[in-house]
Amino acid sequence: MKTAAIILLVFVIVCSFYFFRRRNKTHAEASEDLIDKSLLAKHVNFYSGLDDVGKREFEEAVHFFLSHTRITGVDTAVTTLDRMLIAAGAVIPIFHFKKWRYYNLREVLLYSDAINHNFESKGNSDRNILGMVGSGVYNNMMFLSKASLHSGFENKSDKHNTTIHEFVHLLDKADGDTDGIPDLLIDKKYVLPWVNMIHENMQQIARGKSDIDSYAFTNKAEFFAVAAEYFFEQPALLEAKHPELFKMLANMFELPDTERNNESGL
C-alpha cells in the first residue's frame, strides 16, 4: 500500500514539474513574440543609441513590462507598434533602475485620440487630455491617446513625449504623492535645492524667458514630468540651456557619466 502511494506521489510530482515547466516555457515564448526589435530600432531613439548589451537589457525590460501589464484598445485596435512604443515609454525613465517595477500600474487604456474627462474621444467636447494617470476608481490605470503616443516618438526634434510624461508621473506617484518630488529618486538633502530649482524655472516660464513648455508652470508635478520629457528627448539641448536642471535630472535618473552629452538621446 505504501509503495503504491509513493509511486503515485512521484508520478504527480513529475507531471506537475513537466506541466509548469512547459507552461512557463510557452508563456516566455509567447511574450518574446511581442517584442519587435526592428520597430524599436526604427522608432525609439533611446534604444537605437544603446550598445548591444544595453539593447538586450532594454528588450528584457520591455518583455517584463508587456508580460505584466495589460494594454487595451478602447476605440482602436492595439498594434504591435503601439505595444512597443508604450513599453518603450515605460522603460526609458527606469532604464538605469534594474530592479524597478511599476507596481502601481495594472492596465493601459489606449484611445484613438485625445479624450475629455468623461473619457470621450469623439466630438468637440473639450477633448484635451492626451494622457493621464488614473486615480480613485481608476487607480493603477493609465489613459493614452494613440495619436499622441505615435507623435511623441515620430517627432525626434521636439521636447515632447506624452508616454514618457505619464510614466514619469507614475515614478513620482510611487512614494504616495504626485507632487513633483520623487522621494525614491532624490536624496533628502537635495529636496530643497530641487524645489528651489522648480520655482526658479517656473518664474522664468511665467516671464516668457524659458524654452521649457509652459505646461510645466501648472504645478511641481507637471514641471517634473515636462522637464523629464525634455531630458529624455533633447538631452544635449537641455544641458546647454539649463545645465543645473540637466545635472539634477541626470542624478535622479542615475545617468552614467559616459552617457551624458549624447546628441541623439540618452
QUIVENMO-V116290 format. One record per residue. N is the residue number from 0. SS is DSSP state (a for helix, b for strand, c for the rest). Layout:
BEGIN
n = [N & N]
ss = [SS & SS]
END
This chain:
BEGIN
n = [0 & 1 & 2 & 3 & 4 & 5 & 6 & 7 & 8 & 9 & 10 & 11 & 12 & 13 & 14 & 15 & 16 & 17 & 18 & 19 & 20 & 21 & 22 & 23 & 24 & 25 & 26 & 27 & 28 & 29 & 30 & 31 & 32 & 33 & 34 & 35 & 36 & 37 & 38 & 39 & 40 & 41 & 42 & 43 & 44 & 45 & 46 & 47 & 48 & 49 & 50 & 51 & 52 & 53 & 54 & 55 & 56 & 57 & 58 & 59 & 60 & 61 & 62 & 63 & 64 & 65 & 66 & 67 & 68 & 69 & 70 & 71 & 72 & 73 & 74 & 75 & 76 & 77 & 78 & 79 & 80 & 81 & 82 & 83 & 84 & 85 & 86 & 87 & 88 & 89 & 90 & 91 & 92 & 93 & 94 & 95 & 96 & 97 & 98 & 99 & 100 & 101 & 102 & 103 & 104 & 105 & 106 & 107 & 108 & 109 & 110 & 111 & 112 & 113 & 114 & 115 & 116 & 117 & 118 & 119 & 120 & 121 & 122 & 123 & 124 & 125 & 126 & 127 & 128 & 129 & 130 & 131 & 132 & 133 & 134 & 135 & 136 & 137 & 138 & 139 & 140 & 141 & 142 & 143 & 144 & 145 & 146 & 147 & 148 & 149 & 150 & 151 & 152 & 153 & 154 & 155 & 156 & 157 & 158 & 159 & 160 & 161 & 162 & 163 & 164 & 165 & 166 & 167 & 168 & 169 & 170 & 171 & 172 & 173 & 174 & 175 & 176 & 177 & 178 & 179 & 180 & 181 & 182 & 183 & 184 & 185 & 186 & 187 & 188 & 189 & 190 & 191 & 192 & 193 & 194 & 195 & 196 & 197 & 198 & 199 & 200 & 201 & 202 & 203 & 204 & 205 & 206 & 207 & 208 & 209 & 210 & 211 & 212 & 213 & 214 & 215 & 216 & 217 & 218 & 219 & 220 & 221 & 222 & 223 & 224 & 225 & 226 & 227 & 228 & 229 & 230 & 231 & 232 & 233 & 234 & 235 & 236 & 237 & 238 & 239 & 240 & 241 & 242 & 243 & 244 & 245 & 246 & 247 & 248 & 249 & 250 & 251 & 252 & 253 & 254 & 255 & 256 & 257 & 258 & 259 & 260 & 261 & 262 & 263 & 264 & 265]
ss = [c & a & a & a & a & a & a & a & a & a & a & a & a & a & a & a & a & a & a & a & a & a & a & a & a & a & a & a & a & a & a & a & c & c & c & c & a & a & a & a & a & a & a & c & a & a & a & a & c & c & c & a & a & a & a & a & a & a & a & a & a & a & a & a & a & a & a & a & c & b & b & b & b & c & c & c & c & c & c & a & a & a & a & a & a & a & a & a & a & a & a & a & a & a & c & c & c & c & c & c & c & c & c & c & c & c & b & b & b & b & b & c & c & c & b & c & c & c & c & c & c & c & c & c & c & c & c & c & b & c & b & b & b & c & c & a & a & a & c & c & b & b & b & b & b & a & a & a & a & a & a & a & a & a & c & c & c & c & c & c & c & a & a & a & a & a & a & a & a & a & a & a & a & c & c & c & c & c & c & c & c & c & c & c & c & c & c & a & a & a & a & a & a & a & a & a & a & a & a & a & a & a & a & a & a & a & c & c & c & c & c & c & c & a & a & a & a & c & c & a & a & a & a & a & a & a & a & a & a & a & a & a & a & c & a & a & a & a & a & a & a & c & a & a & a & a & a & a & a & a & a & a & c & c & c & c & a & a & a & c & c & c & c & c & c & c]
END
